[in-house]
Amino acid sequence: MALFELTLVLLLIAVALTALSRRLEIPYPSLLALAGVGIAFVPGAPTIEIDPELALALFIAPVLLDAAFDTSLRDLQRYRLSLILLALGAVVFTAVVVAFVGWTMGGLPIAAAIALGAIVAPPDAVAASAVLNQFKVPHRITAILQGESLLNDATALLIYRISVAAAIGSLVWREAVPVILLATIGSVFAGYVFGRLSLITFSRIEDAASSTVVQFAGTFAVWIIADKLGLSAIITIVVYAITLARGGPRRMSPRRRVSTYSVWESAVFVLNVLAFVLMGLQARSIIGRLSGDGQGEAFLFAATVLAVVIVARLVWVAGYVAVIRWFARVDIGDQPLDAPTFRGAVLVGWCGMRGLVTLVAAVALPVGFPGRDPIVLAAFAVVLGTLVLQGMTLKPLLRRLNFPRDTTVDREVALARVAVMEAALDVLSRKTSAAAAVVREQYEAQRRIAEDPEHAQAATEYDRLRLYAIKRQRDTLEELRSNGTIGDEAYHRLEEEIDWAELAAAPAGTFQPLTTY
């Protein structure tokens, strides 16, 4: 079966697996990992090799930008100590422990062993988020996991690039410190400059499709330019994305924003699917090259690395909690309310699923890299093992921990909604027309609902009436096209107008189309 046909089939299977994961309340990457393993046993599956630089740019750049775009600078500042200890400390600790195992047990050169440690060190919050959002765990935990997922990718991939360069002889270890300094300082500056320039460019593009294409092209261009300049493409992309996130929304029309967010969400999903396809195809060829005793040793080594990765995170998180509590006690003088609890530490420690970054970093190792096959096999084992073992047991663990339902974000949404409603009422108070009176009445009804955090997204009587009328509009529009009164061009233009009206009348996050009134 050709790669293109196989990919199409896997995309459709991935859609079905995503629906199944929602029903079972398990992370969809866990099912994707199992599907990827199944590819290794598909008869006639092609054997492919992908250029390392292409793999990093194609998969990592868009995913990092998508994650960084959604990252809260407020939360990064608020939980900075936790994030430093996890995103920097946990990554380095895991990389060192795994490197030691790779050097002693796997017989890898030091640089190659460190590369293995960097590959398997960064957890991916995407897998955990799908389950955590269903249980409304404390906002502190989700914010820390999301911030860690972004920052630890930058830390791990920086170690990865340096160790790979050292292993193939293009960099000596004594040059690593200036390289890191240049990569960090220069990348932060370059990312900010690229972000500001992109904001100017995006503000001049009105077409939604063109804007989305330019965003993707700009993301890849930033990665390539940073890499050519000897900077850290990872750090550059992260700063670039955060700059766009802070200045972009006000420069984009609603049409462009809705379109862009949908396309990026779909693109990240497709990239995850393709990464697991590559995992299965690579695993098939690696297992084929390993034979006899070498195959058994490789599997034992991979299983050992998996166990070490899980235990190392649990050990580090236990130590990190002790450090945070000590700092908090010194700052406040008593047991702080914001200090990590035992239940929180257990959850953070168990949310160590590896994902796309680990897969792509392993696949991107150059052909001929020392110990490439056992390294890639170990990385695949870590991804599969953590997604299946930790991902599929996360829901029972959350039920066991029994966190109280967190309403932090709901309260913030209610507070902000009341504020924006009052702003609208204030500006409308200067208008005295009959139309203004009707609009003010609608905003008053919406404000009264927004003042109740428990039902801040409920529909007003005006919303229900508008949705009731919109349903009849759609029926009439269908009749006009069916009987030939209007053509498809007029149909789609009016359909878009009705879509925007329906979005405006539907409470965000809870909308279900009304069929009766």
Order of alpha helices (4+ residues) and beta strands (2+ residues): alpha-alpha-alpha-alpha-alpha-alpha-alpha-alpha-alpha-alpha-alpha-alpha-alpha-alpha-alpha-alpha-alpha-alpha-alpha-alpha-alpha-alpha-alpha
